[in-house]
Amino acid sequence: MVTHRIALIPGDGIGQEVTPAASRVLEAVGARHGISFSYDEFDWSCARYAEQDAMMPADGLDRIRHHDAVLLGAVGDPSVPDHVSLWGLLIPIRRSFRQYVNLRPVKVFDGVESPVRGAGAMDLVVVRENVEGEYSEVGGRFGRGFAEEMAVQESVFTRAGVERIADYAFRLAGRRRGHVTSATKSNGIVHTMPFWDEVVAEKALSFPDVTLHSEHIDALCAKVVLDPARFDVIVGSNLFGDILSDLTAAVAGSIGIAPSANINPERDFPSMFEPVHGSAPDIAGKGVANPLGAIWTAALMLDHLGHPDAAAEVERAIADVLATTPIRTPDLGGTASTGEFTSAVLDSLR
């Protein structure tokens, strides 16, 4: 029996509802594959911020530094500005643990209707640079309260940062269909994007079996909607990858089904796994949140922890429920509760 120690952060809103669903599936598939999980649960959230003026304690990173992985539900609440909640929890974890790969697989499952005609064959992965780029801390606010008030936000692209995310994307494409699309905007952003293009093109030379195509982000968004099945691996900067991953999830039928992984490929630190959907305060507490994103995220965690067969089994169970049963949560046009959908996945696993 292999035991993994997981830092569990349910967070806010529906995060409190979907993380138990993911844990139930992990326990079930783990029992079949000789894997067990021990959880250390942390109350880091906007609720904690309201009580203690901090999303997590000052030594929070040290508390989870030696776990095998971090499983997070969702972060965010209308009472706390988004930049406060994100920079108080998610971003410090991503950056301190050098989780420079944000991995977001997207596919249209049989039985799920995409709002986009012809999207049924879509099966792609967005590889987002996760720790630098447009989301840097460099900049500031000046002249607050005066007519000439201004804000400056600097994008930071390093050769090391672009090389390593490009390398990850090319290696991933080599195990898939062998095609990388690089998101850029070098016709309008004069320094960082040409630099991105140059470094990605240089890295492509080391992967002769993988084809590279560069697309400006505005045209790329249009093509993802018009012909999503053409794409294999899309690599983008922090901002572009963020936008594309939400767009592709919507094309797949619902952002509620989208998983993500924040990965430190060198495994010097734990990686963090979280569904894309956010805290969804409008439906929190109603028991109708779609747990699919969290369950698929758990499969990504299994794969990262060295259990690809168990991960594949979870994905097959998800696909089986969608393809062979009418069970759907409201975001997919159904009436099933979070628990009912989770039970259906567990039944398929059995």
N, C-alpha and C positions, 0 to 999 in steps of 0.2 A: 504494500500500500504506500503510495506517494502522497505526502501531505504538503499542501501549499498554504502559506500564511497570507491572508488577504486583508488589506486595509479597506474597510467598507465605509463609504461616505454617502449615505442616502441623500443628503442635501435638502433641497426645497421642493415644495409642490408635489408633482407626480413622481419625483425621484423617490419619495417615501413609499410609493406604491409599486414601482416597477423593479426596484432592487430586490425586494423579497421574491418576486417572480423569477428573476434571474438566478437568485440563490437556490430556489427550489429545483430549477432545471439543472444547475451545476451539481447539486447533491445527487439527483437522479442519474445523470450520465456518469458522474464520478463513481457511483456504486457499481456501474457496469464495467468500468475500465480500471478499477483499482486506484482511484484518486479520491482523496478527501481534502476538505478545506476547513481551515480554522479562520474565524473572522474576528478582527478587532474593529468594532464599530465606533465611529467618531461623529459627533453632533455638529460638525462644522457646516455652517449654513447662514442664511440671512436671519433666521430666528436667533441664532447665537449672536450675530452682529447687533441685533436690537437689544439684547440683554447685556452684552459685554463689550460692544464697540469694536469687535474684531471678528472676522470670518473664521479664523482659527487661532489657536494660542501661539505665542511667540516661538515656542519650540516645536510647532506642529510638524515641520519638515523632518526634524530629527525623530519624531515619533513614528513616522512611516518609512523612513529611509531604508530600513532593512527588511521590509515586507517583500514578498515575491511579486506582488502586483497591487494596484489600487483600483477598486471598482467603485465608480461614482454614479449617482443617480441623476441629479440635475442641480443647477445653481441659479438662483434668481428669484426676486420677489419685487412687486411694485413699490414696496416701501423703501427699497434700497436701490440707489442708482446703479445701473449695470456696470459702470466702470469701477465702482467700489467693490461690488461682489466678485467680479472677475479678477481684478488685480489683487484682491485680498485672499484668493484661494486657488483658482484654476491656473492662472498665469504663473504665480510663484512655483507651483508644483512642476509645471511644464518646463520652466526655465532652470530651476535649481537642479532638477533631475535630468536635464539635457534631453528631454523628449522632443527631439527636433523633427521627428516624422509624425505627422497626423495622417492616419490612414483611414479612408472612408470608402469601403466597397458599396457599390450600388447595383442592384439588379431588379428587374421586373419579374416577380414570381408569378407562376401560373395561378390563375384564380384572382389576381389583383388587376384591376382595370387602371391603366395609366390615363391621365388626362390628355396625353399626347398620342396622336394616331401613329401607329407603327413603332411604338417604343418597346414592344414585347420582347425583342431580342437584345435589349440593353443589358450589358453585363460589363461594368467598368469599375475602375478604382481611381479615386482622387487621392493623390499624394501631395499633401500640403506642407510646405515649410512652416515650422511651428514655433520658432523661438526668435526670429529676427524680422527682417523685411519692414513692412509698413507699420507693424505693431511694436515699434521700438519705444523706449522710454526717453529718447532724446528729443528735447523741445521744451516748450513752456508757454505760459500765459503772461502777457505784458500789458500794462496800462489798464488794469481791471477797473471798471466803473467809469472810464472816460470814453469819449467819442472815438478816440484812436485805439481803443483796446484791440489787441491782436493775439492770435494763437499760432504757434509754430510747432509743427510735428515733422520730425525727420525720419525718412526711411533709411534703414541701415542694411546693406547687403554685403556680406563678406565672401571672399572666394571660398573659404573653407565651408561656409554655410550653404552656398549654392552647389558646390561640388558634392557634398555628402547627400543632399536631398536628390540631386540628379542621379547620383550613383545608385541610391535606393530605388528610384523609379525605373531605371534601366534594368537593374537586376530583377525587379518584380516583373517587368514586361517580358524578360527573357524566360520566365517560368509560366507566362500566360500566352498571349497571342503575338507578342513581339512588336508592339507598336506603342510609342510614347508621343503624346501631344503636349507641347510646352506652352503654357499660357503666358502671354507677354503683352506689352503695350509700348513697344519700343518706338512706335511712330509718334508718340506724344510725350512720353516720359524719357527725357533725353540722357540721363546718366545711369540710373539703376537698371532699367530694362534692357538697354543694349549690353550692359555688363552681364546681366542674367543670361541673355541670348548667347553671348560669346562663351561663357563658362559651360552652359548646357551643351552647346555644340562641340566643345572640346571634349567633354566627358563622353559624348556619343561615339567618338572615334574608338573608344575602348570596348564598344559593344557592336561589332559589325553585323550581328544577327538581329539587331533591333533597329527598326526604322524610327526616325525622328521627324516630326512635323511641328512647326511653330505656328501658333494662331494668336492674333490679337484678341484680347479678352472680350471685347464687345461682339466681334464676329463669332468667337467660340461659344459664347452664351447662346447666340441665335442657332448655331449648328447643333448644340446639345439638345435644343428643343425640336429642331426640324428633323434631325437624323441621329438620335442618341446611340443607335446600335453600331455606329461606325467607330466608336471610341473604345480603347482598351485601357491604357493607363494615362491619366492626365496629371501632369506635375505643374504646380504653381506656387507662387509666393504666398506669404501668410494671408494677405488680403484676397488675392484672386482665388486661392484654394478654399478659403472660407466661403466665398460667394458661390463658387462652382459646386461645392459639396451640398449646400442647401438646395441649389437649383436642381441638381441631378436627383436628389432625394424626392423632391416634389414631382419630377417627371416620372419617378418610379411608383408614384401613387399616394405617398404620404410621408411627411417628414417623421412621422411616428415610428416608421419601420427602420430608420437609418441608424447604423452603429458607427462607432469610431474608436480608434486606438491612438493614444499618444505614446509613441514608442522611443525608447532609448536603445537603438540597435546593438550597441556595445554591451548592454546589460550591466553597466556600472551602477545603475540606479533602477528602481522599479519603474515599470511602465504603467500608464493609467488608462483605464477603459471606461468609456461613457457613451450612452446613447446621445444622438444629436438633438433630440426634440426639445430640450430645455424643460423648465419647470411647469409650464402651461398652467398658470394660476387660475385660468378660467374654468378648468375642469378638475382641478385638484380636490381630492376628497370625495369625488363622486363615484369612484370605482370603475371608471370607463376608460382610463388611460390605456393606450396600446403598449403591451409589454414586449412586443416583438423586437423593437430596437434594443432594449436592454438584454433580451435573451440572445440576440445575434451578437451583441457586444460581448456577452459572456463566452460565446463561441470563439470570438477573436482572442480573448484572454486565454482560453484553453490552448489554442494553436500556439500562441506566444510562449506559453509555459511548457511546450513540448509535447502536446497531446493532439496531434492533427486528426487522428481517427475519431476521438471524442468530439472535437470541434465539428467535423464533417457530419457526425451523427446528429448533433443539435441542428445544424443547418438543414439536413434532410427532414427532420421532424417539423421544422417551421414550414418548409416547402410542402410537406405532406398535408398539414392542416389546411393550408391555403388552397391547395389543388383539389382536395377530396372532401372537404367539409364546407358548410355554409357559415362557419363560425368566424365572425368579423367584429372588431370593435367599431365604435361609431365613426372614427376617422376614415375607415375603409368601407363605410356604408352599411354597417351592421348594427346589431344591438347587444352584442356580447360584452360582458364585463371583463375587467382585467383578469380576475380569477378564472373565469370561464375559458378565456383564450389560453391562459397558462395551463389549465388542466388538460386542454386539448393537446397541447404540445407534450405534456407529460404522458398522456395516453399513447401518443404516437411513439414516444421513446420506448415505452414498454412493449 
